[in-house]
Amino acid sequence: MSTWQRLMPAVLILLLAACGPRPEVHTERLLAFGTVVELSIYTHDRELVREAARVVGEDLDYMHRAWHAWEPGPLGRTNQLLATGAEFSANPSVLPLILEGQRLEADSDGLFNPALGALFALWGFHGDEREEHAPPDEAEIRALLETRPSMADIRVDGIRMRSDNPAVRLDLGGFAKGYGVDRAVERLRELGIEHAILNAGGDLRAIGRPGNRPWRIGIRHPDGEGVLASLELAGDESVYTSGDYERHFIYAGERFHHILDPRTGRPAREARSVTVIHRDGARADAAATALFVAGPARFAEIAARLGIEQAMLVDPQGAVLMTPAMAERIRFEQQPAPPVILVEPAR
């Protein structure tokens, strides 16, 4: 099976073409951040679409290479230098993400922790393959967690930085895609594009609208390839979903997914998927992971800490927990609709 076939988006664009005469929606497909990226632009100018796809493709490719934790590049070199404990000059392509990662870890009460790259590698989620292998030994997990790597261990003074903890190993994949998509949308606007969706493997940012109607998207059902719910986007919004179906392996009949709980070092088990709507793509990306780890018990608390007003969680039994602001917008596409619990983010 090819890469294009096995990368199934968590969010599917339900409307790709507006009715009536041109302008219309034109779509170009790229491969970046290890996933299929669809750039859909509402315009009459086909040449502009091709130019935008070229520019955005180059930008995303650069960001992917710069922020890849396991291949040679700026982030890989940063990890090597952080392990020494010595002070060094931060790479300008990496520094903004480190600062953002520190804010996101603090705001999520540590449920989102990009400094735990070594844990991700221990589970074998750092490569592109999904071959069956044994999960790490509990003693290995415990030993790593006892080193307590945190974004707070990284000391930043202007462009100089160092780490107080040699166990810190950055993996920015939990929010780099959101950060990168936001930067790509800025580039689209520089090109004069006002109406577009940039959909990176189901996580997306939408601006404007296709004609006289809003962009309409569908949210994938965590049990399969169907659509659980749909919603209309209001002008400039990001929609990000974390699900236990995205990356996983099976060993001895047990399924292990890639959304790891920083408190236990093991896959979080209190959710199947979480969808977040927010203006800031990086924050929406990280929040989807943090709320997945939080589960129903801390859903309201962590949403409030992160400033998230629109979020939905599907639990292992298929029930849905969501904020009132999200409930106002969601339309369930499968019948019967799942039981829904409304939870107001704590203030």
Helices and strands as residue ranges (DSSP letters): H 3-6, E 11-13, E 24-32, E 35-43, H 46-67, H 74-84, E 88-89, H 95-107, H 117-122, H 138-145, G 151-153, E 154-157, E 160-163, G 172-174, H 176-190, E 196-200, E 203-207, E 216-220, E 227-232, E 236-243, E 248-251, E 254-257, E 273-278, H 281-305, E 310-314, E 320-322, H 324-327, E 331-332, E 340-342
